[in-house]
Amino acid sequence: SLVIALIFAAAASTLGLVIAAIARSEDGAVWIAIFFTMAMVMLGGTFFKISEGSVLYTISRFSINTYANDAFNTIIAQGGSLADVGLELGVLAGVIVVGLVISRILFKVMPGGR
């Protein structure tokens, strides 16, 4: 589960880089981050289980928390291995790559970028 936590932290960090690239001020970055954190936590099934087949379940697929929670659930509660959470780890790895590429582009394009 340490591997899952590290990959999830890296995915969340890349989202933070994207937010940092588009925010015009430090306060703006904080509020954008709070909004996205709360949205991902609520939609990711962190506090309550989201039933399959609902509209909320479909929307929850856009939250990285969903994939991290599913991976942790498989490993901890169901006794699975890393091989059993390949899809979840793949999605999180994809978020890392896409987030790094987008943040790099945004930092170059945005005024004051490097």
Buried (B, 14 or more C-beta within 10 A) or exposed (E): EEEBEEBBEBBBEBBBBBBBBBBEEEEEBEEBBEEBBEBBBBBBBEEEEBEEEEEEBEEBEEBBBBBBBBBBBBBEEEEEEBEEBEEBBEBBEEBBEEBBEBBBEBBEEBEEEE
